[in-house]
Amino acid sequence: MKELPLHTLAQLQSGELKQQHIKRLQIAEQLTTFPLEILTLSDSLEVLDLSNNRLSSLPDEFASLAELKILFLSFNCFTEIPSVIAQCPKLEMIGFKANQIESVPENCFPVDTRWLILTDNQITHLPESMGQLHRLKKCALAGNVITQLPDSMQNCHELELLRISANKLASVPDWLLSLPKLAWLAFSGNPVTQSSETHADFLQASISEFVLGDQLGQGASGVIYQAQWNKAQLDSAQTSSHQTVALKMFKGAVTSDGYPKDELHCCLSAGEHPNLIKVLAQIAEGDDLGLVMEIIPSGYYNLGLPPSLITCTRDTFADEMSISLDSIIKVMASMAGALAHLHQQKVSHGDIYAHNTMIDDSANILFGDFGAATDLNKLSVSQVNQMQAIEVRAFGNMLEDLLGHYSQSSLHESSDLADKTLFTSLLLLTEQCLNNSVSQRPSFNELAQQISSLR
């Protein structure tokens, strides 16, 4: 996500920024009071980022920011959502991650809120007025102490992504699993999913067995390194103790998706599949949690890019990315097979996206990133089936995004009759996956068969 340019308080107070009619403002200077000079930008300011300060309140005049669309106040000292933000006529994206929020008053959010981030606070309950957020698409609530969702949220028919991991939910309401557009749902780390499974039989490695190399990547839950594994234990088929692997070391804190220990648990529960990144061992030594994985072969790259502030919940793609219909069919058939396997293991992935999918030039894929995964073992059979149907919608969104990207490419313009027929067949399949009636969607096994029959 593109970062905003950082401004200074001195620039603001001098009037320089007002003269520039700026649309975006970001200040991080350990502010303890809201700079009233910001209100002089009311005719132009659309994005305000005052994250990483020490603010705890907003002035009553805040609502005069009539053009404000995006407000980020993460990593501050708020204990209550300031109700004045509800009066901002165009505000639709709100972030209060990692404050000390305990209270969320009734009617404190604008009714047109589309994107709401309240991760890592101390919220115990949400107001009934949440049900009035008729445009809400993305809602991140992980890392709070919420015991139940307000029933009024069954009116949030546009909700597509919900993160409520690492809370205190004792049950999952049936209405939640029936929301027509919900596609990405994570609720691990709640009493309703608590598992006593320790994976003691899965190979345990010690951190001392590894020599770290280059950093390969970093996500919300941890850092991935290339590493040399000097094994203390050899399998009977192994003649060498040296192996180059990918080592993911988890951070201890709660993430936007939940607790790292739940990601580790779901990853080990997933089992083996040709299109899942293979896990070789686990590390669980005191505070050190990690996964030892096969290194992804060179030649693989991310199929997509993460959503933007504009697309909200949907993938983006590099302009130069090109993919044929045959490749789309191969990718989605492989994906359907991998997801059918996961759900057979009673694991939902929670983050089915092109940007979490690695692909090579032959359209072979490897799928990973279990940060938003949920163990479904304690749910009823009907709820387990509903969870699969929710993931099928995410699968349909991914297929729709790939077809959309293909339709804008030169490959589509030069397609023959056979390709046009294939394209139509895939569009029909997408419609089945996106059926607003959760029970009417196909299963992943059915999707794997249908897509494979097109090849």
C-alpha positions as CSV (number, residue, x, y, z in Angstrom):
1,M,0.0,0.0,0.0
2,K,1.5,3.3,-1.0
3,E,2.7,5.4,1.9
4,L,1.7,9.0,2.3
5,P,4.4,11.7,2.4
6,L,5.3,12.7,5.9
7,H,4.6,16.3,6.9
8,T,5.7,18.4,9.9
9,L,3.8,20.3,12.5
10,A,5.9,23.4,11.6
11,Q,4.7,23.2,8.0
12,L,1.1,23.0,9.1
13,Q,1.4,25.9,11.6
14,S,3.1,28.1,9.1
15,G,0.2,27.9,6.7
16,E,2.3,26.4,4.0
17,L,0.1,23.3,3.6
18,K,-3.1,25.4,3.4
19,Q,-1.6,27.3,0.4
20,Q,-0.9,23.9,-1.3
21,H,-4.5,22.8,-0.9
22,I,-3.2,19.4,0.1
23,K,-5.5,16.4,0.0
24,R,-3.3,14.1,2.2
25,L,-1.7,14.9,5.5
26,Q,0.5,12.7,7.7
27,I,2.2,13.9,10.9
28,A,3.9,11.7,13.5
29,E,5.6,13.8,16.1
30,Q,4.3,12.4,19.4
31,L,1.4,14.8,19.4
32,T,-0.7,14.8,22.6
33,T,-3.3,17.3,21.4
34,F,-5.0,17.6,18.0
35,P,-3.5,20.5,16.0
36,L,-6.4,22.8,15.3
37,E,-4.6,24.2,12.2
38,I,-5.7,20.9,10.5
39,L,-9.2,22.3,10.5
40,T,-8.1,25.1,8.1
41,L,-7.6,22.4,5.5
42,S,-11.3,21.5,5.5
43,D,-11.9,22.5,1.9
44,S,-9.3,20.1,0.5
45,L,-8.2,17.4,3.0
46,E,-9.3,13.9,2.0
47,V,-6.8,11.7,3.9
48,L,-5.6,12.3,7.4
49,D,-3.0,10.0,9.0
50,L,-2.1,10.9,12.6
51,S,-1.0,7.4,13.6
52,N,2.0,6.9,15.9
53,N,1.3,9.9,18.1
54,R,-0.1,10.1,21.7
55,L,-3.6,11.5,20.9
56,S,-6.6,10.6,23.1
57,S,-9.3,12.9,21.8
58,L,-10.6,14.9,18.9
59,P,-12.1,18.4,19.0
60,D,-15.8,19.0,18.5
61,E,-15.0,21.0,15.4
62,F,-13.5,17.9,13.7
63,A,-16.7,17.4,11.7
64,S,-15.9,20.5,9.8
65,L,-13.5,18.4,7.7
66,A,-16.2,18.1,5.1
67,E,-14.0,16.4,2.4
68,L,-12.4,13.8,4.7
69,K,-12.7,10.3,3.4
70,I,-9.9,8.4,5.2
71,L,-8.8,8.7,8.9
72,F,-6.0,6.8,10.4
73,L,-5.4,7.2,14.2
74,S,-3.6,3.9,14.9
75,F,-1.0,3.6,17.6
76,N,-2.3,6.4,19.8
77,C,-3.9,6.6,23.3
78,F,-7.7,6.7,22.6
79,T,-9.8,4.8,25.2
80,E,-13.1,5.5,23.4
81,I,-14.1,6.0,19.8
82,P,-14.7,9.8,19.5
83,S,-18.4,10.1,18.4
84,V,-17.7,13.3,16.5
85,I,-16.3,11.3,13.5
86,A,-19.9,10.1,12.8
87,Q,-20.6,13.7,11.7
88,C,-18.0,13.7,8.9
89,P,-20.1,13.6,5.8
90,K,-17.7,11.7,3.5
91,L,-15.7,9.6,5.9
92,E,-15.7,5.9,4.9
93,M,-12.3,4.5,6.0
94,I,-11.4,4.5,9.7
95,G,-8.4,3.0,11.5
96,F,-7.9,2.9,15.3
97,K,-5.5,-0.1,15.5
98,A,-3.4,-0.5,18.7
99,N,-4.9,2.1,21.0
100,Q,-6.5,1.3,24.4
101,I,-10.1,1.5,23.3
102,E,-12.6,0.0,25.7
103,S,-15.7,1.8,24.7
104,V,-17.4,2.0,21.3
105,P,-20.5,4.2,21.8
106,E,-23.7,3.8,19.9
107,N,-23.8,5.7,16.5
108,C,-20.1,6.7,16.7
109,F,-19.3,5.7,13.1
110,P,-20.5,7.4,9.9
111,V,-23.3,5.2,8.4
112,D,-21.3,5.1,5.1
113,T,-18.3,3.5,6.7
114,R,-16.8,1.0,4.3
115,W,-13.5,0.0,6.0
116,L,-13.1,-0.2,9.8
117,I,-9.9,-1.3,11.6
118,L,-10.1,-1.7,15.4
119,T,-7.5,-4.4,15.8
120,D,-5.5,-4.8,19.1
121,N,-7.6,-2.8,21.6
122,Q,-9.6,-3.8,24.7
123,I,-13.1,-3.7,23.2
124,T,-15.6,-5.9,25.1
125,H,-18.7,-5.3,23.0
126,L,-19.9,-3.5,19.9
127,P,-22.9,-1.3,19.7
128,E,-26.2,-2.3,18.0
129,S,-25.7,0.6,15.7
130,M,-23.1,-1.5,13.8
131,G,-26.0,-2.9,11.9
132,Q,-26.6,0.5,10.3
133,L,-23.3,0.4,8.5
134,H,-24.9,-0.6,5.2
135,R,-21.7,-0.2,3.1
136,L,-19.3,-1.9,5.5
137,K,-17.0,-4.2,3.4
138,K,-14.0,-4.8,5.6
139,C,-14.0,-5.0,9.4
140,A,-10.9,-5.9,11.4
141,L,-11.6,-6.7,15.1
142,A,-8.8,-9.2,16.0
143,G,-7.1,-8.8,19.4
144,N,-9.9,-7.5,21.5
145,V,-12.1,-9.1,24.2
146,I,-15.4,-9.2,22.4
147,T,-17.7,-12.0,23.7
148,Q,-20.3,-11.7,20.9
149,L,-21.2,-9.8,17.8
150,P,-24.3,-7.7,17.9
151,D,-27.2,-9.4,16.1
152,S,-27.8,-6.2,14.2
153,M,-24.7,-6.9,12.1
154,Q,-26.8,-9.4,10.1
155,N,-27.9,-6.3,8.3
156,C,-24.3,-5.7,7.0
157,H,-25.1,-7.3,3.7
158,E,-22.0,-5.8,2.0
159,L,-19.6,-7.2,4.5
160,E,-16.9,-9.2,2.6
161,L,-14.0,-9.5,5.0
162,L,-14.2,-10.0,8.8
163,R,-11.3,-10.6,11.2
164,I,-12.4,-11.5,14.7
165,S,-9.6,-13.8,15.8
166,A,-8.1,-13.5,19.3
167,N,-11.2,-12.5,21.1
168,K,-13.6,-14.2,23.6
169,L,-16.3,-15.7,21.3
170,A,-17.9,-18.8,22.7
171,S,-19.9,-19.4,19.6
172,V,-20.3,-18.3,16.0
173,P,-23.8,-17.0,15.1
174,D,-25.5,-18.7,12.2
175,W,-26.4,-15.4,10.7
176,L,-22.7,-14.5,10.3
177,L,-22.1,-17.6,8.2
178,S,-25.1,-16.7,6.0
179,L,-24.1,-13.2,5.1
180,P,-24.4,-13.0,1.3
181,K,-21.0,-11.4,0.4
182,L,-18.8,-12.7,3.2
183,A,-15.7,-14.3,1.6
184,W,-12.8,-13.8,4.0
185,L,-13.5,-14.8,7.6
186,A,-11.1,-15.5,10.4
187,F,-12.0,-16.4,14.0
188,S,-9.2,-18.5,15.4
189,G,-7.9,-17.8,19.0
190,N,-11.4,-17.8,20.5
191,P,-13.0,-20.3,23.0
192,V,-15.1,-21.5,20.1
193,T,-12.0,-22.8,18.3
194,Q,-9.8,-23.7,21.2
195,S,-8.0,-27.0,20.5
196,S,-5.9,-29.3,22.7
197,E,-4.0,-30.6,19.7
198,T,-0.2,-30.2,20.3
199,H,1.2,-31.7,17.1
200,A,3.7,-33.5,19.3
201,D,4.2,-36.1,16.6
202,F,5.2,-33.5,14.1
203,L,9.0,-33.2,13.7
204,Q,10.4,-30.7,16.2
205,A,13.6,-28.8,15.4
206,S,15.7,-26.5,17.6
207,I,16.6,-23.0,16.7
208,S,20.2,-23.9,17.3
209,E,20.1,-26.2,14.2
210,F,19.8,-23.3,11.8
211,V,22.2,-20.8,10.3
212,L,20.3,-17.9,9.0
213,G,20.8,-16.4,5.5
214,D,19.0,-13.8,3.6
215,Q,15.6,-12.5,4.6
216,L,13.1,-13.8,2.0
217,G,10.1,-11.9,3.2
218,Q,8.2,-10.4,6.1
219,G,4.5,-10.5,6.9
220,A,2.2,-9.4,9.8
221,S,3.0,-12.5,11.8
222,G,6.7,-13.1,11.2
223,V,9.9,-13.0,9.2
224,I,11.0,-15.6,6.7
225,Y,14.6,-16.4,6.2
226,Q,16.6,-18.6,3.9
227,A,18.5,-20.9,6.3
228,Q,20.9,-23.9,6.4
229,W,19.4,-26.6,8.5
230,N,22.1,-28.7,10.2
231,K,19.8,-31.5,11.4
232,A,20.3,-33.0,14.8
233,Q,18.0,-35.9,13.7
234,L,18.3,-37.6,10.3
235,D,15.5,-39.6,8.6
236,S,16.5,-43.1,7.5
237,A,16.5,-42.0,3.9
238,Q,18.8,-39.0,4.5
239,T,22.6,-39.1,4.0
240,S,23.3,-35.4,4.6
241,S,22.4,-33.2,7.6
242,H,22.6,-30.0,5.5
243,Q,19.5,-28.7,3.8
244,T,18.6,-25.2,2.5
245,V,15.1,-24.3,3.8
246,A,12.8,-21.4,4.4
247,L,12.5,-20.6,8.1
248,K,9.6,-18.6,9.4
249,M,10.0,-17.2,12.8
250,F,6.8,-15.8,14.4
251,K,6.6,-12.5,16.2
252,G,4.9,-12.8,19.6
253,A,2.2,-10.2,19.3
254,V,-1.3,-10.4,18.0
255,T,-1.6,-9.5,14.3
256,S,-4.5,-8.2,12.2
257,D,-5.3,-11.9,11.6
258,G,-4.9,-13.2,15.1
259,Y,-2.3,-15.1,17.2
260,P,0.8,-16.6,15.6
261,K,0.3,-19.8,17.6
262,D,-3.0,-20.4,15.8
263,E,-1.3,-19.9,12.4
264,L,1.3,-22.5,13.4
265,H,-1.5,-24.9,14.5
266,C,-3.5,-24.6,11.3
267,C,-0.4,-24.9,9.2
268,L,0.5,-28.2,10.8
269,S,-3.1,-29.4,10.7
270,A,-3.3,-28.7,6.9
271,G,-1.3,-31.8,6.0
272,E,0.5,-32.3,2.6
273,H,-0.8,-31.4,-0.8
274,P,1.2,-30.8,-4.0
275,N,0.0,-27.2,-4.2
276,L,0.6,-26.3,-0.6
277,I,4.0,-25.1,0.6
278,K,5.4,-28.2,2.4
279,V,6.1,-27.9,6.1
280,L,9.2,-29.9,7.2
281,A,9.3,-29.2,11.0
282,Q,8.1,-26.9,13.7
283,I,10.0,-24.9,16.3
284,A,8.4,-24.5,19.7
285,E,11.0,-23.4,22.3
286,G,9.8,-21.1,25.0
287,D,8.8,-17.9,23.3
288,D,10.3,-19.0,20.0
289,L,7.7,-20.3,17.5
290,G,8.6,-21.2,14.0
291,L,8.0,-23.2,10.8
292,V,10.6,-25.0,8.7
293,M,9.4,-25.1,5.1
294,E,10.6,-26.3,1.8
295,I,12.2,-23.4,-0.1
296,I,10.1,-22.2,-3.0
297,P,11.9,-23.0,-6.2
298,S,13.3,-20.1,-8.2
299,G,11.0,-19.0,-11.0
300,Y,8.0,-18.7,-8.8
301,Y,6.5,-15.2,-8.2
302,N,3.3,-13.7,-6.7
303,L,0.3,-14.0,-9.0
304,G,-1.2,-10.8,-7.7
305,L,-0.7,-7.8,-5.5
306,P,-2.5,-6.9,-2.3
307,P,-5.7,-4.8,-2.3
308,S,-5.3,-1.0,-2.5
309,L,-7.2,1.7,-0.6
310,I,-9.5,1.9,-3.6
311,T,-10.1,-1.8,-4.2
312,C,-10.6,-2.4,-0.4
313,T,-11.0,-6.2,-0.5
314,R,-10.0,-7.1,-4.0
315,D,-6.6,-8.0,-5.5
316,T,-4.6,-5.7,-7.8
317,F,-2.3,-6.8,-10.5
318,A,0.9,-5.4,-12.1
319,D,0.2,-3.8,-15.4
320,E,2.7,-6.0,-17.1
321,M,1.2,-9.2,-15.7
322,S,-0.2,-11.4,-18.4
323,I,-2.1,-14.7,-18.0
324,S,-3.7,-16.9,-20.6
325,L,-7.1,-18.7,-20.2
326,D,-5.3,-22.0,-20.1
327,S,-3.2,-20.8,-17.2
328,I,-6.2,-19.5,-15.4
329,I,-7.9,-22.9,-15.7
330,K,-4.7,-24.7,-14.5
331,V,-4.3,-22.3,-11.5
332,M,-7.9,-22.5,-10.4
333,A,-8.1,-26.3,-10.8
334,S,-5.0,-26.6,-8.6
335,M,-6.4,-24.1,-6.1
336,A,-9.8,-25.9,-5.9
337,G,-8.0,-29.2,-5.2
338,A,-5.8,-27.6,-2.5
339,L,-8.8,-26.0,-0.8
340,A,-10.8,-29.2,-1.0
341,H,-7.9,-30.9,0.8
342,L,-7.8,-28.1,3.5
343,H,-11.5,-28.3,4.2
344,Q,-11.2,-32.1,4.5
345,Q,-8.7,-31.4,7.2
346,K,-11.3,-29.1,8.9
347,V,-9.1,-26.0,8.2
348,S,-10.4,-22.8,6.5
349,H,-7.7,-20.6,4.9
350,G,-9.4,-17.2,5.4
351,D,-7.2,-15.4,2.9
352,I,-7.8,-16.9,-0.6
353,Y,-6.2,-14.3,-2.8
354,A,-4.0,-14.2,-5.9
355,H,-1.4,-12.3,-3.9
356,N,-1.0,-15.3,-1.5
357,T,-0.5,-17.6,-4.5
358,M,3.0,-18.3,-6.0
359,I,3.0,-19.2,-9.7
360,D,5.7,-20.2,-12.3
361,D,5.7,-19.7,-16.0
362,S,4.0,-23.1,-16.5
363,A,1.1,-22.0,-14.2
364,N,2.2,-24.4,-11.5
365,I,1.1,-22.9,-8.1
366,L,2.1,-23.1,-4.5
367,F,-0.3,-21.7,-1.9
368,G,0.5,-20.7,1.7
369,D,0.1,-18.0,4.3
370,F,-2.1,-19.5,7.0
371,G,-2.2,-16.3,9.1
372,A,-6.0,-16.0,8.8
373,A,-6.7,-19.8,9.0
374,T,-9.2,-21.2,11.4
375,D,-9.6,-24.7,12.9
376,L,-13.1,-25.8,12.3
377,N,-13.1,-29.0,14.4
378,K,-15.4,-27.7,17.1
379,L,-18.1,-26.3,14.8
380,S,-21.3,-28.2,13.8
381,V,-21.4,-30.0,10.5
382,S,-23.7,-27.4,9.0
383,Q,-21.4,-24.6,10.1
384,V,-18.4,-26.4,8.7
385,N,-20.2,-26.6,5.3
386,Q,-21.1,-22.9,5.6
387,M,-17.4,-22.1,6.1
388,Q,-16.5,-23.9,3.0
389,A,-19.2,-22.0,1.1
390,I,-17.8,-18.7,2.4
391,E,-14.3,-19.7,1.1
392,V,-15.9,-20.7,-2.3
393,R,-17.0,-17.1,-2.6
394,A,-13.4,-15.9,-2.1
395,F,-12.4,-18.4,-4.7
396,G,-15.0,-16.9,-7.0
397,N,-13.7,-13.4,-6.4
398,M,-10.2,-14.5,-7.3
399,L,-11.4,-16.2,-10.5
400,E,-13.4,-13.1,-11.3
401,D,-10.4,-10.9,-10.8
402,L,-8.2,-13.0,-13.0
403,L,-10.8,-13.1,-15.7
404,G,-11.2,-9.3,-15.4
405,H,-7.4,-8.9,-15.8
406,Y,-7.4,-11.3,-18.8
407,S,-10.3,-9.4,-20.5
408,Q,-8.3,-6.2,-20.5
409,S,-5.3,-7.8,-22.1
410,S,-4.2,-8.3,-25.7
411,L,-4.6,-12.1,-25.2
412,H,-8.4,-11.5,-24.9
413,E,-8.5,-9.3,-28.0
414,S,-6.8,-11.9,-30.1
415,S,-8.8,-14.9,-28.7
416,D,-10.5,-17.4,-31.0
417,L,-13.9,-19.0,-30.8
418,A,-12.7,-21.8,-28.5
419,D,-11.2,-19.3,-26.1
420,K,-14.4,-17.2,-26.1
421,T,-16.4,-20.4,-25.2
422,L,-14.0,-21.2,-22.4
423,F,-14.2,-17.6,-21.1
424,T,-18.0,-17.8,-21.0
425,S,-17.8,-21.2,-19.1
426,L,-15.5,-19.7,-16.5
427,L,-17.8,-16.7,-16.1
428,L,-20.7,-19.0,-15.4
429,L,-18.6,-20.9,-12.9
430,T,-17.8,-17.5,-11.2
431,E,-21.5,-16.8,-10.9
432,Q,-22.1,-20.1,-9.1
433,C,-19.4,-19.3,-6.6
434,L,-20.8,-15.8,-6.0
435,N,-24.3,-16.9,-5.4
436,N,-25.7,-14.7,-2.6
437,S,-27.4,-17.8,-1.2
438,V,-24.6,-19.5,0.7
439,S,-26.2,-23.0,0.4
440,Q,-26.4,-22.8,-3.4
441,R,-22.7,-22.6,-4.0
442,P,-20.7,-25.6,-5.3
443,S,-18.1,-27.4,-3.1
444,F,-14.4,-27.3,-3.8
445,N,-14.5,-30.9,-4.9
446,E,-17.2,-30.0,-7.4
447,L,-15.3,-27.0,-8.6
448,A,-12.1,-29.0,-9.1
449,Q,-14.0,-31.5,-11.3
450,Q,-15.8,-28.8,-13.3
451,I,-12.7,-26.8,-14.0
452,S,-10.6,-29.8,-14.8
453,S,-13.2,-30.8,-17.4
454,L,-12.6,-27.6,-19.3
455,R,-8.9,-28.4,-19.9
